[in-house]
Amino acid sequence: MKTVKEFQAEVKKEESVLNQLVKRGANAEVIEAQKRSVAKVKAELEEIKNTPTEKAIQSTATAGFITFDVVKDGKTTKESKKIAFVKHNRPVDTKRVDKYIYIIAQDKYEKAYPIIVAEAEKVLEKEYTVVDVNGNTIDKSTATDYYVVLDGQHRGTAFAKLAAAGEAIEIPNVHIRNKENIGEYLTDINEAAKSWDNKDKFAVAGLTTENEVIKTISEKIGEGFNPSTASLIYLGKKLNASLLNKVLKGEEIKLPKGATFNKERGDKFIILCKAAGMSVEQITKRYYIEGFNSFALSTNEDKAFGALKEIGKLTDSMAKIKSVKEGDNFISLLKDCMTIAEQGLGDR
């Protein structure tokens, strides 16, 4: 079955053909035939938009109650609970969620796959932060309404989105595991996943360590930053895989030579970039922080931040920011901004 995007592309193609026929003054019968083709594809597009799969993909996961089929001592009982997650656990990949939505909607989901949950009140007792499917923090007053999904986040989110689309949903084969050390458990199950990348590792490491460096980078990854750029912003250096693995094992770490953790500086860089109109998607491109760090070394911190503060005042500032493709480009831009800062000039 074609996806919505594929149908949308086909509609665009058929409409383009129709426009060309009209411009060329084609035979009326040919034009009418093409109009019917356009109408047919549009109808197919509307039809697929109304399927449970597409409705679910476009939906926001329900924050309401869902039926969990909880297995205990060989018996299954139905429990009405809301879905929650441990904050900073492995990020949810929307593409994987969409695949599960399709599998579930087509009745191809293998119900033998267990989903592991913990009772939210038990998780809160361990002083972890618990959030609902939309990222809202859950406190003890409502904790009894929630199961925290430890293993099966993507499947759980898929079920929640199907429920939001109006489907009658039950989450099968649910097992309650109120683990003593949830962080270590998440590390173990995520490490077993083939698709566990550095973003996932940092996210889980943020749960298993008290190291402020790792926690800060983990938080920024949750906001959309990539690990290497977040490291450059807060440390001035990247963190290698072996160091990250030590954190996951609960071992003490030493920062790379020349790395200095400065949260205030990193936060300030991000705030000023956002003030200039830059999105996280832009800021996380490493050449901005690489250029800034080099510029700060060649001048000083005050001048570098003073220049960064002026970027938004440049004429066509966003176009100039987007034109940056390497650190040297950003250095040149900062030099222009430093001139504005030093001369007290207005927009230019």
VMD Tcl script that draws the C-alpha trace (Angstrom):
set ca {
  {0.00 0.00 0.00}
  {1.25 3.47 -0.89}
  {1.92 5.97 1.86}
  {0.31 9.40 2.15}
  {3.52 11.02 0.93}
  {3.60 8.78 -2.13}
  {-0.01 9.63 -2.96}
  {0.69 13.34 -2.43}
  {3.61 13.11 -4.86}
  {1.39 11.33 -7.38}
  {-1.29 14.03 -7.07}
  {1.33 16.69 -7.69}
  {2.62 14.81 -10.73}
  {-0.86 14.33 -12.23}
  {-1.75 17.98 -11.64}
  {1.48 19.03 -13.34}
  {0.59 16.93 -16.39}
  {-2.87 18.52 -16.45}
  {-1.42 22.03 -16.31}
  {0.95 21.27 -19.18}
  {-1.90 19.90 -21.29}
  {-3.97 23.03 -20.68}
  {-1.03 25.32 -21.53}
  {-0.39 23.47 -24.77}
  {-4.05 23.69 -25.74}
  {-4.46 19.94 -25.90}
  {-7.62 18.25 -27.14}
  {-10.58 18.74 -24.77}
  {-11.08 14.98 -24.42}
  {-7.45 14.51 -23.40}
  {-7.75 17.27 -20.81}
  {-10.96 15.77 -19.41}
  {-9.32 12.36 -19.18}
  {-6.42 13.86 -17.24}
  {-8.84 15.67 -14.92}
  {-10.38 12.29 -14.13}
  {-6.92 10.92 -13.37}
  {-6.27 13.79 -10.97}
  {-9.65 13.29 -9.29}
  {-9.01 9.54 -8.94}
  {-5.63 10.00 -7.26}
  {-7.03 12.71 -4.96}
  {-9.85 10.38 -3.92}
  {-7.33 7.63 -3.17}
  {-5.31 10.11 -1.11}
  {-8.34 11.08 0.97}
  {-9.21 7.43 1.43}
  {-5.80 6.50 2.80}
  {-5.81 9.55 5.07}
  {-8.85 8.06 6.79}
  {-7.33 4.65 7.45}
  {-6.57 3.78 11.09}
  {-2.86 3.64 10.27}
  {-2.63 7.16 8.86}
  {-4.95 8.62 11.48}
  {-2.72 7.17 14.16}
  {0.49 8.39 12.52}
  {-0.90 11.93 12.41}
  {-2.29 11.73 15.95}
  {-0.69 12.78 19.21}
  {-0.36 9.77 21.49}
  {-3.23 9.65 23.93}
  {-2.51 10.74 27.48}
  {-5.66 8.93 28.59}
  {-6.28 5.47 29.98}
  {-5.47 2.36 27.94}
  {-6.13 -1.28 28.74}
  {-2.99 -3.22 29.67}
  {-3.19 -7.02 29.56}
  {-0.99 -7.71 32.58}
  {0.47 -11.20 32.91}
  {1.20 -12.46 36.41}
  {1.63 -16.03 37.61}
  {0.39 -17.33 34.28}
  {-2.85 -15.37 34.46}
  {-3.81 -12.25 32.49}
  {-5.76 -9.40 34.05}
  {-6.90 -6.21 32.38}
  {-5.65 -3.00 33.99}
  {-6.70 0.49 32.92}
  {-3.64 2.74 33.13}
  {-1.96 5.64 31.38}
  {1.41 5.34 29.65}
  {4.49 6.99 31.15}
  {8.24 6.92 30.57}
  {11.40 7.56 32.57}
  {12.63 10.99 31.54}
  {15.87 10.87 29.49}
  {15.46 7.22 28.65}
  {16.24 6.24 25.09}
  {14.63 8.78 22.70}
  {11.58 7.55 20.80}
  {12.17 7.25 17.04}
  {8.98 8.33 15.24}
  {9.84 6.23 12.18}
  {9.96 3.09 14.31}
  {6.69 4.07 15.96}
  {5.07 4.50 12.54}
  {6.25 1.02 11.51}
  {4.69 -0.48 14.62}
  {1.46 1.41 13.98}
  {1.25 -0.22 10.56}
  {2.05 -3.67 11.97}
  {-0.54 -3.36 14.74}
  {-3.23 -1.89 12.46}
  {-2.72 -4.75 9.98}
  {-3.10 -7.26 12.82}
  {0.46 -8.47 12.24}
  {1.78 -7.61 15.69}
  {3.33 -10.56 17.50}
  {1.59 -10.62 20.87}
  {4.24 -12.92 22.29}
  {6.60 -9.94 22.54}
  {6.52 -8.74 26.15}
  {6.26 -5.11 27.19}
  {7.97 -4.45 30.50}
  {6.52 -1.80 32.79}
  {6.94 -0.56 36.34}
  {4.42 1.07 38.61}
  {4.98 4.82 38.45}
  {4.82 5.30 42.21}
  {7.64 2.75 42.63}
  {9.77 4.55 40.04}
  {9.21 7.89 41.75}
  {10.33 6.35 45.04}
  {13.71 5.75 43.38}
  {13.82 9.50 42.62}
  {13.61 9.16 38.84}
  {11.64 11.75 36.89}
  {8.58 10.26 35.21}
  {6.79 11.88 32.26}
  {3.62 11.09 30.33}
  {3.56 10.40 26.57}
  {3.61 14.14 25.88}
  {6.58 14.85 28.13}
  {4.65 16.32 31.07}
  {6.11 15.53 34.48}
  {4.06 13.21 36.68}
  {4.01 13.70 40.44}
  {3.10 11.38 43.29}
  {-0.48 12.64 43.46}
  {-1.38 10.99 40.13}
  {1.30 8.28 39.96}
  {-1.12 5.42 40.63}
  {-2.76 6.12 37.26}
  {0.40 5.22 35.33}
  {2.54 2.34 34.19}
  {6.08 3.36 33.24}
  {7.18 1.56 30.07}
  {10.76 0.36 30.54}
  {11.09 -1.99 27.57}
  {8.75 -1.36 24.64}
  {8.65 2.43 24.35}
  {8.12 2.42 20.58}
  {5.41 -0.22 20.72}
  {3.73 1.49 23.67}
  {3.72 4.81 21.82}
  {2.28 3.12 18.73}
  {-0.57 1.65 20.79}
  {-1.18 5.07 22.39}
  {-1.38 6.77 18.99}
  {-3.80 4.18 17.67}
  {-5.94 4.74 20.77}
  {-5.85 8.49 20.08}
  {-7.10 7.76 16.55}
  {-10.18 6.07 18.01}
  {-9.11 2.44 17.75}
  {-10.12 -0.05 20.44}
  {-6.70 -0.88 21.83}
  {-5.36 -3.32 24.39}
  {-1.64 -3.65 25.03}
  {-0.87 -7.38 25.17}
  {1.60 -9.39 27.23}
  {2.51 -6.73 29.78}
  {4.82 -7.68 32.65}
  {5.41 -5.58 35.77}
  {9.03 -5.32 36.90}
  {9.59 -2.92 39.78}
  {13.38 -2.96 39.51}
  {15.67 -1.82 42.30}
  {18.07 -0.13 39.89}
  {16.03 1.06 36.94}
  {18.97 2.88 35.36}
  {21.05 -0.31 35.15}
  {18.07 -2.24 33.81}
  {17.51 0.32 31.05}
  {21.21 0.17 30.20}
  {21.04 -3.62 29.85}
  {17.94 -3.75 27.67}
  {19.02 -0.85 25.47}
  {22.52 -2.25 25.01}
  {20.93 -5.41 23.65}
  {19.13 -3.40 20.97}
  {20.84 -3.44 17.57}
  {19.93 0.17 16.87}
  {21.30 1.58 20.13}
  {23.41 4.57 19.06}
  {25.35 7.25 20.94}
  {22.24 9.36 21.44}
  {20.56 6.44 23.17}
  {23.66 5.69 25.24}
  {23.96 9.27 26.44}
  {20.26 9.35 27.27}
  {20.48 6.24 29.44}
  {23.84 7.28 30.89}
  {22.08 10.39 32.18}
  {19.96 8.07 34.30}
  {22.76 5.95 35.71}
  {25.27 8.60 36.75}
  {25.50 11.62 39.00}
  {28.11 13.13 36.68}
  {26.86 16.61 35.80}
  {28.63 16.59 32.43}
  {26.79 13.49 31.26}
  {23.48 14.66 32.69}
  {23.79 18.02 30.91}
  {24.65 16.45 27.55}
  {21.84 13.92 28.02}
  {19.36 16.75 28.61}
  {20.52 18.57 25.48}
  {20.17 15.41 23.41}
  {16.59 15.25 24.65}
  {16.12 18.77 23.27}
  {17.39 17.74 19.83}
  {21.15 18.31 20.00}
  {23.51 15.66 18.68}
  {26.02 14.24 21.21}
  {29.22 15.54 19.61}
  {27.97 19.12 19.30}
  {26.59 19.13 22.84}
  {30.01 17.96 24.05}
  {31.76 20.73 22.11}
  {29.38 23.33 23.52}
  {29.86 22.35 27.16}
  {33.36 20.85 27.15}
  {35.16 22.17 24.10}
  {36.00 18.54 23.30}
  {34.14 15.46 22.10}
  {33.66 12.47 24.38}
  {34.82 9.15 22.94}
  {32.91 5.87 23.00}
  {35.15 4.19 25.59}
  {34.51 6.99 28.09}
  {30.77 6.71 27.52}
  {30.89 2.95 28.03}
  {32.60 3.50 31.38}
  {29.74 5.75 32.46}
  {27.23 3.09 31.45}
  {29.10 0.58 33.59}
  {28.95 2.94 36.56}
  {32.68 3.66 36.53}
  {34.34 6.98 37.32}
  {35.54 8.95 34.31}
  {38.17 11.55 33.54}
  {37.47 14.17 30.91}
  {39.70 14.24 27.81}
  {42.83 16.37 28.00}
  {41.97 20.02 27.46}
  {38.26 19.53 28.18}
  {36.68 21.81 30.77}
  {33.04 21.58 31.76}
  {31.42 25.03 31.79}
  {27.64 24.83 31.95}
  {27.15 28.58 32.24}
  {29.18 29.20 29.09}
  {27.39 26.47 27.15}
  {23.95 27.69 28.20}
  {24.91 31.25 27.24}
  {26.03 30.15 23.77}
  {22.73 28.37 23.14}
  {20.62 31.23 24.51}
  {22.35 33.82 22.32}
  {22.07 31.61 19.24}
  {18.35 31.19 19.87}
  {18.03 34.95 20.44}
  {19.47 35.42 16.94}
  {16.65 33.26 15.57}
  {18.58 30.01 15.25}
  {16.74 26.74 15.83}
  {18.19 23.76 17.69}
  {18.45 22.03 14.32}
  {20.86 24.78 13.24}
  {22.75 25.21 16.51}
  {23.52 21.50 16.65}
  {25.57 21.73 13.45}
  {29.05 21.58 14.90}
  {30.65 24.27 12.72}
  {28.86 27.01 14.66}
  {30.37 26.03 18.01}
  {33.69 25.14 16.39}
  {33.88 28.58 14.79}
  {32.80 30.27 18.01}
  {35.37 28.40 20.12}
  {38.17 29.27 17.67}
  {37.09 32.91 17.60}
  {37.03 33.03 21.41}
  {40.58 31.65 21.54}
  {41.87 34.20 19.03}
  {40.17 37.13 20.81}
  {38.66 36.52 24.24}
  {35.44 35.26 25.78}
  {33.88 38.70 26.25}
  {34.51 39.75 22.65}
  {33.28 36.42 21.31}
  {30.02 36.59 23.25}
  {29.68 40.28 22.42}
  {29.93 39.45 18.72}
  {27.50 36.54 19.02}
  {25.00 38.86 20.67}
  {25.07 41.13 17.60}
  {24.39 38.48 14.95}
  {20.66 39.11 14.91}
  {21.33 42.78 14.07}
  {23.01 42.01 10.75}
  {21.04 42.75 7.61}
  {19.64 39.44 6.31}
  {21.08 37.84 9.43}
  {19.29 34.51 9.01}
  {20.43 34.16 5.40}
  {24.00 34.83 6.51}
  {23.73 32.33 9.37}
  {22.34 29.66 7.04}
  {25.18 30.27 4.57}
  {27.70 29.07 7.16}
  {29.05 25.66 6.13}
  {32.25 25.47 8.17}
  {33.83 26.99 11.25}
  {35.81 29.58 9.28}
  {32.57 30.94 7.78}
  {31.18 31.53 11.25}
  {34.42 33.17 12.36}
  {34.09 35.66 9.49}
  {30.52 36.38 10.51}
  {31.56 36.91 14.13}
  {34.29 39.32 13.01}
  {31.66 41.42 11.24}
  {29.54 41.34 14.37}
  {32.49 42.34 16.55}
  {32.90 45.47 14.43}
  {29.27 46.35 15.11}
  {29.73 45.70 18.83}
  {32.90 47.79 19.06}
  {31.61 50.70 16.99}
  {28.11 50.66 18.45}
  {26.58 50.61 14.97}
  {22.98 49.82 14.21}
  {21.68 47.27 11.70}
  {23.95 46.75 8.74}
}
mol new
graphics top color blue
foreach p $ca { graphics top sphere $p radius 0.5 }
foreach p [lrange $ca 0 end-1] q [lrange $ca 1 end] { graphics top cylinder $p $q radius 0.2 }
display resetview
